[in-house]
Amino acid sequence: MKALKDAILQDGYGLGKDIVKVDMFLNHRLDTKLLMEMGKEFYKHFSAKPVDIILTVETSGVAIAMTTAVAFGNIPVVFAKKHAESELASIVDKDADYYSPVFSYTHGQKNVVTIKKDYLPAGSNILIVDDFLANGEAAYGLIDIAKQAGCIIQGIGICVEKGFQPGGKGLREAGYDLKSLAVITAINDGKLSLA
Protein backbone atom coordinates (compact mmCIF):
# COMPACT_ATOMS: atom_id res chain seq x y z
CA MET A 1 0.00 0.00 0.00
CA LYS A 2 1.68 3.14 -1.25
CA ALA A 3 0.47 5.58 1.45
CA LEU A 4 1.72 3.29 4.23
CA LYS A 5 5.04 2.66 2.48
CA ASP A 6 5.50 6.41 2.03
CA ALA A 7 4.82 6.99 5.74
CA ILE A 8 7.31 4.26 6.69
CA LEU A 9 10.02 5.74 4.48
CA GLN A 10 9.35 9.27 5.73
CA ASP A 11 8.82 8.72 9.47
CA GLY A 12 9.83 5.15 10.26
CA TYR A 13 13.25 3.97 11.33
CA GLY A 14 15.01 0.94 12.65
CA LEU A 15 16.90 0.21 15.85
CA GLY A 16 19.62 -2.37 15.57
CA LYS A 17 18.86 -5.12 13.06
CA ASP A 18 15.31 -6.05 14.08
CA ILE A 19 13.30 -3.28 15.81
CA VAL A 20 11.05 -1.17 13.56
CA LYS A 21 9.72 2.12 14.90
CA VAL A 22 6.62 3.61 13.28
CA ASP A 23 5.31 5.35 16.39
CA MET A 24 4.80 8.64 14.52
CA PHE A 25 1.75 7.36 12.62
CA LEU A 26 0.79 3.79 13.56
CA ASN A 27 1.02 2.92 17.22
CA HIS A 28 1.70 5.90 19.47
CA ARG A 29 0.63 8.90 17.43
CA LEU A 30 -2.12 7.81 15.05
CA ASP A 31 -2.55 9.10 11.51
CA THR A 32 -6.31 8.61 11.37
CA LYS A 33 -6.60 9.23 7.62
CA LEU A 34 -3.94 6.63 6.91
CA LEU A 35 -5.57 4.17 9.33
CA MET A 36 -8.93 4.59 7.59
CA GLU A 37 -7.27 3.90 4.22
CA MET A 38 -5.59 0.82 5.67
CA GLY A 39 -8.91 -0.50 6.97
CA LYS A 40 -10.35 -0.07 3.46
CA GLU A 41 -7.38 -1.97 2.00
CA PHE A 42 -8.08 -4.90 4.31
CA TYR A 43 -11.75 -4.76 3.31
CA LYS A 44 -10.78 -4.80 -0.37
CA HIS A 45 -8.65 -7.89 0.10
CA PHE A 46 -11.03 -9.85 2.34
CA SER A 47 -14.46 -8.55 1.20
CA ALA A 48 -15.34 -11.73 -0.71
CA LYS A 49 -15.18 -13.68 2.54
CA PRO A 50 -17.78 -13.71 5.30
CA VAL A 51 -16.40 -11.74 8.26
CA ASP A 52 -18.43 -11.29 11.46
CA ILE A 53 -15.77 -10.14 13.93
CA ILE A 54 -12.39 -8.39 13.74
CA LEU A 55 -9.98 -9.93 16.27
CA THR A 56 -6.80 -8.27 17.52
CA VAL A 57 -4.52 -7.83 20.54
CA GLU A 58 -4.41 -4.79 22.79
CA THR A 59 -3.15 -2.08 22.51
CA SER A 60 -1.59 -1.27 19.16
CA GLY A 61 -3.93 -3.49 17.16
CA VAL A 62 -7.11 -1.76 18.34
CA ALA A 63 -6.91 1.29 16.04
CA ILE A 64 -6.48 -0.73 12.84
CA ALA A 65 -9.11 -3.21 14.03
CA MET A 66 -11.59 -0.35 14.43
CA THR A 67 -10.99 1.13 10.98
CA THR A 68 -11.21 -2.33 9.41
CA ALA A 69 -14.47 -3.03 11.26
CA VAL A 70 -15.90 0.25 9.95
CA ALA A 71 -14.88 -0.71 6.40
CA PHE A 72 -16.74 -4.01 6.85
CA GLY A 73 -19.94 -2.16 7.78
CA ASN A 74 -19.38 -1.54 11.50
CA ILE A 75 -18.95 -5.12 12.65
CA PRO A 76 -17.72 -5.88 16.20
CA VAL A 77 -14.09 -5.74 17.28
CA VAL A 78 -12.81 -8.09 19.96
CA PHE A 79 -9.36 -7.54 21.39
CA ALA A 80 -7.38 -9.93 23.52
CA LYS A 81 -6.05 -8.48 26.74
CA LYS A 82 -2.38 -9.02 27.56
CA HIS A 83 -1.18 -10.11 30.98
CA ALA A 84 2.19 -11.13 32.33
CA GLU A 85 2.45 -14.91 32.49
CA SER A 86 2.95 -14.66 36.25
CA GLU A 87 -0.59 -13.23 36.56
CA LEU A 88 -2.25 -16.22 34.88
CA ALA A 89 -3.63 -17.81 38.04
CA SER A 90 -5.10 -14.55 39.35
CA ILE A 91 -6.60 -13.12 36.13
CA VAL A 92 -7.89 -16.10 34.14
CA ASP A 93 -11.26 -17.63 34.93
CA LYS A 94 -10.87 -20.93 33.09
CA ASP A 95 -14.64 -21.35 32.88
CA ALA A 96 -15.21 -17.88 31.38
CA ASP A 97 -12.01 -17.05 29.48
CA TYR A 98 -10.11 -18.32 26.48
CA TYR A 99 -6.38 -17.83 26.89
CA SER A 100 -3.14 -18.52 25.08
CA PRO A 101 0.56 -17.92 25.83
CA VAL A 102 2.25 -15.34 23.60
CA PHE A 103 5.89 -14.25 23.63
CA SER A 104 6.23 -10.50 23.13
CA TYR A 105 9.16 -9.95 20.79
CA THR A 106 9.07 -6.20 21.40
CA HIS A 107 9.14 -6.49 25.20
CA GLY A 108 11.14 -9.73 25.43
CA GLN A 109 8.71 -11.44 27.80
CA LYS A 110 6.11 -14.17 27.84
CA ASN A 111 2.55 -12.96 28.17
CA VAL A 112 -0.87 -14.56 28.23
CA VAL A 113 -3.65 -13.15 26.06
CA THR A 114 -7.24 -13.59 27.22
CA ILE A 115 -10.74 -13.13 25.81
CA LYS A 116 -14.07 -13.71 27.53
CA LYS A 117 -15.79 -16.75 26.01
CA ASP A 118 -19.03 -14.80 25.47
CA TYR A 119 -17.26 -12.43 23.05
CA LEU A 120 -16.46 -15.12 20.44
CA PRO A 121 -19.56 -17.18 19.59
CA ALA A 122 -18.80 -20.56 18.04
CA GLY A 123 -19.04 -20.51 14.26
CA SER A 124 -18.15 -16.81 13.97
CA ASN A 125 -16.10 -15.82 10.93
CA ILE A 126 -12.99 -14.08 12.21
CA LEU A 127 -10.54 -11.71 10.55
CA ILE A 128 -7.39 -11.24 12.61
CA VAL A 129 -5.68 -7.86 12.23
CA ASP A 130 -2.62 -6.42 13.93
CA ASP A 131 -0.11 -3.63 13.50
CA PHE A 132 3.03 -5.80 13.26
CA LEU A 133 4.10 -9.28 12.29
CA ALA A 134 7.58 -10.47 13.26
CA ASN A 135 7.78 -14.07 14.49
CA GLY A 136 4.00 -14.52 14.45
CA GLU A 137 3.52 -15.04 18.18
CA ALA A 138 0.52 -12.72 18.53
CA ALA A 139 -1.12 -14.14 15.40
CA TYR A 140 -0.64 -17.72 16.61
CA GLY A 141 -2.07 -16.79 20.03
CA LEU A 142 -5.18 -15.32 18.39
CA ILE A 143 -5.46 -18.32 16.08
CA ASP A 144 -5.31 -20.59 19.12
CA ILE A 145 -8.08 -18.65 20.89
CA ALA A 146 -10.25 -18.57 17.74
CA LYS A 147 -9.88 -22.34 17.41
CA GLN A 148 -10.71 -22.86 21.11
CA ALA A 149 -13.90 -20.87 20.47
CA GLY A 150 -14.84 -22.90 17.40
CA CYS A 151 -14.53 -19.87 15.10
CA ILE A 152 -13.53 -19.85 11.43
CA ILE A 153 -10.42 -17.83 10.58
CA GLN A 154 -11.05 -16.10 7.27
CA GLY A 155 -7.69 -14.38 7.09
CA ILE A 156 -5.01 -12.30 8.75
CA GLY A 157 -4.36 -8.63 7.97
CA ILE A 158 -1.06 -7.08 9.02
CA CYS A 159 -0.07 -3.44 8.69
CA VAL A 160 3.70 -3.94 8.74
CA GLU A 161 5.39 -7.30 8.27
CA LYS A 162 9.05 -7.77 9.08
CA GLY A 163 9.80 -9.94 6.07
CA PHE A 164 13.24 -10.79 7.42
CA GLN A 165 11.66 -12.66 10.35
CA PRO A 166 9.80 -15.99 10.02
CA GLY A 167 6.22 -15.09 11.03
CA GLY A 168 4.81 -14.33 7.59
CA LYS A 169 6.43 -17.32 5.93
CA GLY A 170 5.13 -19.67 8.61
CA LEU A 171 1.56 -18.37 8.45
CA ARG A 172 1.49 -18.56 4.66
CA GLU A 173 2.91 -22.10 4.71
CA ALA A 174 0.19 -23.03 7.23
CA GLY A 175 -2.38 -22.00 4.60
CA TYR A 176 -3.63 -18.72 6.05
CA ASP A 177 -4.69 -15.91 3.73
CA LEU A 178 -2.21 -13.31 4.99
CA LYS A 179 -2.36 -9.76 3.66
CA SER A 180 0.49 -7.46 4.71
CA LEU A 181 0.12 -3.83 3.63
CA ALA A 182 3.88 -3.20 3.82
CA VAL A 183 6.80 -5.61 4.12
CA ILE A 184 10.12 -4.45 5.52
CA THR A 185 12.96 -6.50 4.09
CA ALA A 186 15.92 -5.10 6.05
CA ILE A 187 17.22 -2.51 8.48
CA ASN A 188 20.57 -0.92 7.62
CA ASP A 189 21.98 1.87 9.79
CA GLY A 190 18.48 2.83 10.91
CA LYS A 191 17.10 2.92 7.35
CA LEU A 192 14.23 0.63 6.43
CA SER A 193 14.09 -1.25 3.13
CA LEU A 194 10.70 -2.22 1.72
CA ALA A 195 9.59 -4.94 -0.68
Steps between C-alpha positions, in 0.01 A plus 500: 500500500668814375379744770625271778832437325546875455432558871749227595771648279433853625447445874601143579842382607676197632689427820772242472424225249145407602299777673275711275367829634190649338369674811449829313195372310404143594523413866568798725393800296225391262457629146124451486471562125766240429337254742164542326666431163668192645168368630356543149797310354430207731133514400597496132713191547262304724157630386412182309516305825240497776638697796297545820766615747838675481741346753818666625728544802511804725626771472656581165266278300182673618520805270543298180237252619252786540560648155478154343174430685357828369602404145314170545180685593556562872543142615623424855863514608628265768845555643698261713633645822867446582620391842837398635526122516550525876146643531334201332362341816353826631350643178371202301163347579539170316123458479443847350820583310690373200873549541824431319870560575669758277864609503534875450793555266491875561507471880700176523257329737240227504144621533158340506222641283141456616150546359167442672328196348176695446677737258580231239190294415576162345476505122589870471705599196811674628745737334815547706671838462806644670751779457814283476607152403848381597520140623122455496452448873200732535336358187548142621357593842189647336472200269515273804223694677283508185537123467417448870181699436406297193531803270600502133811702415437673169836672482768708666565867422830655605599864467877450505669164453866453581575283199844415635342313793314167467142590601359576156662201334370265768143630484493481121642146505228407752243603237375828645394781268748760626485855367785730605463863392876563519792259530832616640784295357796640696630759743835659414641779717150596612362509144213271408486312170161403359389228260 
